[in-house]
Amino acid sequence: METRHIKLNYEEALNAKKQLLTTELNILHTLKKIKAYKLLRKKETTTKNKLKTEITSLKTKLNLIQSTFPEQQKPKIDKRKTKHEKQSKDIQQELEDIKNKLARLKE
């Protein structure tokens, strides 16, 4: 490999060295932040796993407790049907009101 040299004056060399050291400093700060971030993510993952296991155990306990309660039978109601019936009753009531008003006006 061929080595080439570039002639720099003192100020240019000093400035280049300062820039190089500043870049190294920034890289070290970045590496430090990356390590802190990785550590934080690791802690987050362990905390999430602990929370997941706690929730799972709580869920099983709740299911166990709930299974000891007596079951209540709820009547099944079709919401669509009752809503439709209610609307048709409202319309029917309005029709009768209008017919009554017309009958009173004709009298």
Residue frames as qw, qx, qy, qz and C-alpha x, y, z in Angstrom:
[[0.000, 0.891, 0.453, 0.000, 0.00, 0.00, 0.00],
 [0.427, 0.424, -0.001, 0.799, 1.32, 3.39, -0.93],
 [0.318, -0.680, -0.421, 0.509, 1.58, 6.08, 1.71],
 [0.265, 0.642, 0.223, 0.684, 0.88, 9.65, 0.70],
 [0.343, -0.434, -0.396, 0.733, 1.55, 12.74, 2.76],
 [0.098, 0.837, 0.367, 0.394, -0.32, 16.00, 2.70],
 [0.374, 0.089, -0.284, 0.878, 1.38, 19.18, 3.76],
 [0.282, -0.829, -0.456, -0.161, -0.63, 21.14, 6.33],
 [0.136, 0.586, -0.329, 0.728, 0.33, 24.31, 8.08],
 [0.147, 0.035, -0.781, 0.606, 0.29, 24.42, 11.89],
 [0.429, 0.073, 0.281, -0.856, -3.20, 25.98, 12.26],
 [0.732, 0.125, -0.418, -0.523, -4.80, 23.50, 9.86],
 [0.533, 0.097, -0.823, 0.172, -3.16, 20.57, 11.65],
 [0.036, 0.000, 0.659, -0.752, -4.25, 21.90, 15.05],
 [0.576, 0.104, 0.038, -0.810, -7.79, 22.45, 13.81],
 [0.715, 0.122, -0.614, -0.312, -7.93, 18.96, 12.28],
 [0.350, 0.059, -0.842, 0.406, -6.69, 17.42, 15.53],
 [0.276, 0.040, 0.460, -0.843, -9.35, 19.35, 17.51],
 [0.693, 0.124, -0.223, -0.674, -12.07, 18.14, 15.15],
 [0.620, 0.127, -0.774, -0.033, -10.81, 14.57, 15.42],
 [0.150, 0.008, -0.780, 0.608, -10.82, 14.69, 19.22],
 [0.452, 0.084, 0.226, -0.859, -14.28, 16.28, 19.26],
 [0.723, 0.124, -0.478, -0.483, -15.56, 13.54, 16.98],
 [0.477, 0.068, -0.844, 0.238, -14.06, 10.86, 19.24],
 [0.108, 0.020, 0.596, -0.795, -15.67, 12.54, 22.26],
 [0.616, 0.109, -0.047, -0.779, -19.07, 12.60, 20.53],
 [0.683, 0.112, -0.687, -0.221, -18.72, 8.93, 19.57],
 [0.281, 0.030, -0.829, 0.483, -17.92, 8.01, 23.18],
 [0.344, 0.073, 0.380, -0.855, -20.94, 9.98, 24.43],
 [0.701, 0.135, -0.339, -0.613, -23.11, 8.21, 21.86],
 [0.566, 0.092, -0.817, 0.058, -21.78, 4.81, 22.92],
 [0.017, 0.000, -0.711, 0.703, -22.48, 5.66, 26.56],
 [0.531, 0.121, 0.140, -0.827, -26.06, 6.64, 25.70],
 [0.695, 0.146, -0.585, -0.391, -26.54, 3.46, 23.65],
 [0.376, 0.048, -0.868, 0.321, -25.37, 1.32, 26.57],
 [0.207, 0.086, 0.541, -0.811, -27.72, 3.16, 28.92],
 [0.633, 0.158, -0.185, -0.735, -30.55, 2.68, 26.45],
 [0.614, 0.107, -0.770, -0.136, -29.87, -1.05, 26.12],
 [0.160, -0.019, -0.811, 0.562, -29.83, -1.37, 29.91],
 [0.391, 0.135, 0.280, -0.866, -33.10, 0.53, 30.15],
 [0.683, 0.149, -0.436, -0.566, -34.72, -1.65, 27.48],
 [0.465, 0.067, -0.871, 0.145, -33.53, -4.76, 29.31],
 [0.068, 0.096, 0.667, -0.735, -35.10, -3.50, 32.55],
 [0.543, 0.163, -0.032, -0.823, -38.29, -2.67, 30.68],
 [0.641, 0.120, -0.685, -0.325, -38.46, -6.16, 29.21],
 [0.311, -0.038, -0.871, 0.378, -37.96, -7.83, 32.60],
 [0.244, 0.143, 0.448, -0.848, -40.57, -5.55, 34.16],
 [0.624, 0.155, -0.290, -0.709, -43.04, -6.36, 31.38],
 [0.564, 0.058, -0.821, -0.076, -42.43, -10.08, 31.83],
 [0.097, -0.086, -0.772, 0.622, -42.97, -9.81, 35.59],
 [0.418, 0.173, 0.176, -0.874, -46.16, -7.85, 35.01],
 [0.632, 0.130, -0.558, -0.522, -47.37, -10.44, 32.51],
 [0.439, -0.032, -0.880, 0.176, -46.80, -13.30, 34.95],
 [0.076, 0.143, 0.597, -0.785, -48.50, -11.37, 37.75],
 [0.535, 0.166, -0.092, -0.823, -51.51, -10.63, 35.55],
 [0.602, 0.080, -0.740, -0.290, -51.71, -14.27, 34.48],
 [0.285, -0.101, -0.857, 0.417, -51.62, -15.51, 38.07],
 [0.242, 0.177, 0.372, -0.878, -54.20, -12.90, 39.09],
 [0.580, 0.133, -0.388, -0.704, -56.43, -13.96, 36.22],
 [0.533, -0.032, -0.844, -0.043, -56.28, -17.61, 37.28],
 [0.094, -0.152, -0.718, 0.673, -57.06, -16.64, 40.88],
 [0.401, 0.177, 0.087, -0.895, -60.03, -14.57, 39.74],
 [0.616, 0.073, -0.611, -0.491, -61.31, -17.44, 37.60],
 [0.383, -0.079, -0.879, 0.273, -60.96, -19.76, 40.57],
 [0.100, 0.206, 0.526, -0.819, -62.88, -17.38, 42.83],
 [0.489, 0.183, -0.191, -0.831, -65.49, -16.78, 40.16],
 [0.519, 0.011, -0.810, -0.273, -66.03, -20.50, 39.72],
 [0.169, -0.173, -0.840, 0.486, -67.05, -20.76, 43.38],
 [0.325, 0.183, 0.199, -0.906, -69.91, -18.28, 42.93],
 [0.498, 0.398, 0.759, -0.131, -73.34, -19.60, 42.04],
 [0.165, 0.101, 0.571, 0.798, -74.28, -19.07, 38.44],
 [0.340, 0.502, 0.375, -0.701, -77.09, -16.70, 37.61],
 [0.411, 0.378, 0.726, 0.402, -79.23, -17.34, 34.61],
 [0.095, 0.456, -0.030, -0.884, -79.70, -14.22, 32.55],
 [0.630, 0.579, 0.499, -0.135, -82.50, -14.05, 30.04],
 [0.433, -0.035, 0.488, 0.757, -81.13, -13.67, 26.57],
 [0.290, 0.812, 0.308, -0.402, -82.39, -10.52, 24.91],
 [0.582, 0.328, 0.406, 0.623, -81.79, -9.77, 21.31],
 [0.148, -0.543, -0.117, 0.818, -80.89, -6.10, 21.33],
 [0.008, 0.031, -0.556, -0.831, -81.60, -5.67, 17.65],
 [0.191, -0.476, -0.815, -0.269, -85.11, -7.01, 18.06],
 [0.243, -0.697, -0.522, 0.427, -86.02, -4.83, 21.05],
 [0.146, -0.403, 0.137, 0.893, -84.58, -1.74, 19.40],
 [0.085, -0.144, -0.685, -0.709, -86.61, -2.43, 16.26],
 [0.243, -0.593, -0.768, -0.027, -89.77, -3.07, 18.30],
 [0.232, -0.613, -0.315, 0.687, -89.24, 0.15, 20.24],
 [0.041, -0.226, 0.348, 0.909, -88.81, 2.14, 17.04],
 [0.176, -0.318, -0.769, -0.526, -91.92, 0.61, 15.49],
 [0.263, -0.648, -0.664, 0.263, -93.91, 1.35, 18.68],
 [0.168, -0.503, -0.075, 0.844, -92.72, 4.96, 18.62],
 [0.065, 0.029, -0.557, -0.828, -93.72, 5.34, 14.98],
 [0.231, -0.468, -0.824, -0.220, -97.08, 3.69, 15.66],
 [0.240, -0.635, -0.499, 0.539, -97.70, 6.06, 18.57],
 [0.070, -0.360, 0.170, 0.915, -96.84, 9.09, 16.42],
 [0.127, -0.192, -0.733, -0.640, -99.22, 7.89, 13.68],
 [0.258, -0.603, -0.753, 0.050, -102.06, 7.55, 16.16],
 [0.205, -0.572, -0.256, 0.752, -101.33, 11.02, 17.59],
 [0.012, 0.167, -0.411, -0.896, -101.43, 12.55, 14.12],
 [0.201, -0.372, -0.810, -0.407, -104.70, 10.72, 13.32],
 [0.253, -0.641, -0.625, 0.367, -106.22, 12.03, 16.56],
 [0.127, -0.460, -0.003, 0.879, -105.16, 15.58, 15.76],
 [0.104, -0.045, -0.624, -0.773, -106.65, 15.31, 12.25],
 [0.237, -0.511, -0.818, -0.112, -109.89, 13.93, 13.69],
 [0.208, -0.636, -0.433, 0.604, -110.11, 16.87, 16.12],
 [0.048, -0.315, 0.252, 0.914, -109.49, 19.37, 13.34],
 [0.146, -0.220, -0.765, -0.587, -112.24, 17.85, 11.16],
 [0.176, -0.556, -0.779, 0.232, -114.79, 18.17, 13.95]]
